[in-house]
Amino acid sequence: NHLRSCPSKLKHDNSSGEQQKINNYFNKNSNDNKQIPKSIKRAITTSCAEFVAEDSRAFKLLQGPGFIRLAQQLFDSGQRLSSSIPIDIENLLPAPTTVSNFYCVC
């Protein structure tokens, strides 16, 4: 058995001989909030609070899968555009009629 022939090469000690789960081999802190600078986290938190207050929305909206996908897409687009000229966010967001026409099944 491989476990008996190479015990010194095991990174995770498992005295029971059971198979390790795959997540044991990854850095658990890879997506940790500690990697996000506090100033950025604070600015985003402030913007979220202003968003829900100004637009009369529920705080729970910020946890919805649709909002998270939108935020991720905006973030990803910002990363791709970061080396180009500054872009006004209003130019990235579609008009309400564009969105309704996109999903209209007439």
C-alpha positions, 0 to 999 in steps of 0.5 A, spaced: 500 500 500 502 506 498 501 509 505 505 504 508 511 505 503 511 513 503 509 515 510 514 521 510 511 524 504 504 525 506 503 533 507 496 531 511 497 526 517 491 521 517 492 516 522 485 513 521 488 511 513 481 514 511 482 518 504 483 526 505 478 530 502 480 535 496 479 541 500 484 539 505 490 540 499 488 547 498 489 554 502 483 555 506 485 563 506 485 564 499 478 567 498 479 570 505 476 577 506 483 579 509 486 579 502 481 585 501 484 592 504 480 595 509 479 601 506 476 598 500 472 594 504 469 600 508 468 604 501 464 598 498 460 597 505 459 605 505 456 605 497 452 599 499 449 602 505 448 609 500 445 604 495 439 601 499 438 607 502 437 612 496 434 607 492 429 604 497 431 597 497 432 592 502 439 590 505 438 583 503 438 585 495 446 585 496 446 578 498 441 576 492 444 571 486 442 576 481 446 582 484 452 578 486 452 576 478 451 583 476 457 586 481 462 580 479 460 582 472 462 589 473 468 588 477 471 583 472 469 588 466 473 594 470 479 589 471 479 588 463 478 596 462 483 598 468 489 599 463 485 603 458 482 610 459 477 612 465 470 609 463 464 612 466 460 607 469 453 610 466 456 608 459 457 601 462 450 600 464 444 599 459 438 603 459 431 600 462 428 599 455 434 595 453 434 590 458 426 590 457 427 589 450 432 584 451 428 579 455 421 581 451 418 575 449 413 578 444 
